[in-house]
Amino acid sequence: MFRLDNKIALVTGGGRGLGRAIALALAEAGAAVAVASRTREQLDEVAAEIRARGQRALAVQVDVSDSASVAQMVAATHGEFGQIDILVNSAGVGWAEKLVETSDGTWDWILKTNLSGTFYCCREVARVMIAQGRGSIINIASVAGVKGPPGLGAYAASKGGVIALTKVLALEIVRHNVRVNAIAPGYFRTDMNAAALDDPEIGPKIVKRIPMRRAGQPEEIGGLAVYLASDAASFVTGEIYFISGGEMAQ
Ligand SMILES: NC(=O)c1ccc[n+]([C@@H]2O[C@H](COP(=O)([O-])OP(=O)(O)OC[C@H]3O[C@@H](n4cnc5c(N)ncnc54)[C@H](OP(=O)(O)O)[C@@H]3O)[C@@H](O)[C@H]2O)c1
């Protein structure tokens, strides 16, 4: 029930970090995978890794903050594979700044990428999935979306929005056999936070807040994404799954 054979997945932010790890996990479970982001070389590398696992792959350049670009990404994926069964919205950006110091430009950039980008991708792919009568959407939120982490205001607001959007969409399309869930990670070591984790001042403070006393490795998120994408999660929709090394239990 965890197999994804004959399923087609589209993973935004699939060029690196958590999106890449999820794309590879989905491929290992049997899915063909389209990976999408702005950096062509990274997409080509991940597509090659997916093909090395015996699955079909497609690399699609997209800027998720541009709804026209998102529409093209979905058309290209649907055109190549004829269906989209799984959407993972992992494209996102992080920025640390106190709210009172955050400029309009920074606020708009974070919200436009993380929240509007997730909305555009959900809207476009949900239309395909409704027409198909099946699908699973997985949004990558963050523990920041339910906590109040000082210095991460715009980011936390964008991820709180992703959590609300996930629940509403799940209920709006539940009768179309399309499930919508979110994974809310704690700290994982990726390009997004490697500098903070490696900082001699900030890094130890972050790790001290995590009961497991370490950041997650990207590979440790893949199994949860496979589960939510698969028939094993057939009764699961509108849920938020935390994966944080114990951080959310505190
Ligand atoms: N790492 C963590 O600890 C952590 C914790 C909680 C939540 N998250 C969330 O997990 C997701 C993945 O983060 P990550 O840690 O894997 O970061 P990452 O390594 O920086 O990867 C981010 C991905 O998003 C893509 N992206 C960014 N802006 C984009 C845009 N406008 N259009 C299309 N693609 C875009 C990037 O590709 P290009 O730059 O090439 O476009 C890249 O593939 C994000 O939503 C992040 O907020 C991460």
The ligand as an ORCA input file, in Angstrom:
! r2SCAN-3c Opt
* xyz 0 1
  N      15.187     23.145      5.792
  C      14.399     23.348      6.839
  O      14.813     23.292      7.993
  C      12.943     23.649      6.627
  C      12.119     23.703      7.755
  C      10.779     23.951      7.602
  C      10.251     24.158      6.340
  N      11.071     24.127      5.260
  C      10.474     24.352      3.951
  O      10.820     23.307      3.085
  C      10.804     23.777      1.740
  C      12.121     23.405      1.079
  O      13.157     24.101      1.737
  P      14.670     23.580      1.703
  O      15.153     23.552      3.092
  O      14.749     22.394      0.864
  O      15.370     24.843      1.005
  P      16.344     24.918     -0.260
  O      17.359     23.858     -0.194
  O      16.765     26.344     -0.337
  O      15.367     24.581     -1.488
  C      14.351     25.475     -1.854
  C      13.845     25.064     -3.209
  O      12.800     25.974     -3.600
  C      13.082     26.454     -4.896
  N      12.522     27.809     -5.067
  C      12.730     28.900     -4.299
  N      12.067     29.954     -4.818
  C      11.425     29.511     -5.927
  C      10.595     30.120     -6.892
  N      10.251     31.425     -6.835
  N      10.111     29.361     -7.915
  C      10.435     28.050     -7.997
  N      11.215     27.411     -7.108
  C      11.714     28.134     -6.090
  C      14.600     26.449     -4.984
  O      15.060     26.427     -6.317
  P      15.552     27.721     -7.139
  O      16.169     28.673     -6.168
  O      16.471     27.135     -8.129
  O      14.296     28.257     -7.758
  C      14.914     25.132     -4.285
  O      14.761     24.059     -5.190
  C      10.562     25.274      1.815
  O       9.209     25.543      1.589
  C      10.934     25.607      3.251
  O      10.279     26.760      3.717
  C      12.405     23.876      5.364
*
